[in-house]
Structure formats: structure tokens, C-alpha cells
């Protein structure tokens, strides 16, 4: 397979998380609201916070969104 054809094939198969975005959801926490960008309900690895209270670090906010994605995946 030529390099050009291989590149074209890989570009056509690339995954862009934006193609799987759902409507953002807001999770209320003790520190304040965390807005989560969730993706398909079949997986949660891309779920992340897009807004968080200033007192909350990014990792904590992202973990809250991953938990919300898991909750929704389980049918909650």
C-alpha cells in the first residue's frame, strides 16, 4: 500500500472526540457546580470538566466528570 493511500486511510479512520460530544451536564458539588463534557454512553475515557469552581483543581473536576459519565453509562 502506498504511503499516500495509507495516510488517507488513517485520516478517514481517526477518532475526533468532538464527533461524540453530548450536551454538557452540570454536577453540583460542595465546592460549586462542575460543567462536564461527556461523550458517548458506551465509554467515558474522554469525559472531562469544561468549567469548575476556582477552588477546585482540574484533576478533581475531571474525576467528578468521569464519575458522572460512569453513572450515566450505568443507566443512572
Backbone torsions as a table, in degrees:
resi	resn	phi	psi	omega
1	UNK	NA	134.5	-178.2
2	UNK	-71.4	159.4	-179.9
3	UNK	-62.2	-41.3	-179.7
4	UNK	-63.2	-42.6	-179.9
5	UNK	-68.1	-39.7	177.6
6	UNK	-62.7	-44.1	179.2
7	UNK	-62.4	-42.7	179.1
8	UNK	-62.6	-43.1	179.3
9	UNK	-62.1	-46.2	-179.2
10	UNK	-65.6	-37.7	178.6
11	UNK	-65.2	-38.2	179.9
12	UNK	-69.1	-26.0	-177.0
13	UNK	-98.0	-2.6	-175.6
14	UNK	-65.7	144.7	179.5
15	UNK	-96.0	124.2	175.5
16	UNK	-112.5	113.9	-178.1
17	UNK	-52.4	-30.8	-179.4
18	UNK	-59.6	-25.1	178.9
19	UNK	-71.4	-12.1	-174.8
20	UNK	-119.1	8.3	-178.0
21	UNK	-64.5	141.3	171.0
22	UNK	-105.5	175.8	176.2
23	UNK	-63.2	130.7	179.3
24	UNK	-56.8	148.5	177.9
25	UNK	-121.1	152.6	178.9
26	UNK	-109.8	127.5	177.6
27	UNK	-109.0	123.6	179.0
28	UNK	-82.5	127.3	176.7
29	UNK	-123.0	170.5	177.3
30	UNK	-61.2	-31.0	-179.2
31	UNK	-82.0	-14.8	-178.2
32	UNK	131.9	-178.7	-175.8
33	UNK	-73.6	140.0	173.5
34	UNK	-116.9	122.6	177.4
35	UNK	-93.0	125.4	-175.7
36	UNK	-111.8	135.5	169.2
37	UNK	-96.2	108.6	177.9
38	UNK	-100.1	158.6	-179.1
39	UNK	-117.9	-146.8	-176.1
40	UNK	-59.2	156.1	179.2
41	UNK	-82.1	-2.8	179.5
42	UNK	-86.9	-19.4	179.3
43	UNK	-148.2	159.9	-177.2
44	UNK	-129.7	7.4	-172.6
45	UNK	-65.1	-22.0	179.6
46	UNK	-93.8	-10.9	-175.7
47	UNK	-57.7	136.3	-176.3
48	UNK	-156.6	163.5	177.0
49	UNK	-83.2	137.4	174.7
50	UNK	-113.1	-7.8	174.7
51	UNK	-156.0	141.6	-177.8
52	UNK	-152.8	160.7	174.8
53	UNK	-63.8	147.8	179.8
54	UNK	-59.6	-27.4	-178.1
55	UNK	-79.8	-4.7	-176.3
56	UNK	-107.9	135.1	177.9
57	UNK	-79.0	161.4	-175.9
58	UNK	-59.7	-43.3	-177.4
59	UNK	-61.1	-43.5	179.2
60	UNK	-63.4	-45.3	179.6
61	UNK	-62.9	-43.5	178.3
62	UNK	-62.5	-38.9	178.2
63	UNK	-64.4	-37.5	176.1
64	UNK	-61.5	-41.0	179.7
65	UNK	-69.3	-37.8	176.2
66	UNK	-63.3	-40.1	177.6
67	UNK	-65.3	-39.6	178.2
68	UNK	-65.6	-40.1	176.6
69	UNK	-61.3	-42.7	177.4
70	UNK	-62.3	-42.2	179.5
71	UNK	-61.2	-45.7	179.3
72	UNK	-68.1	-36.7	177.9
73	UNK	-61.0	-36.8	-179.5
74	UNK	-78.0	-2.4	177.2
75	UNK	98.0	13.1	-176.8
76	UNK	-82.9	NA	NA
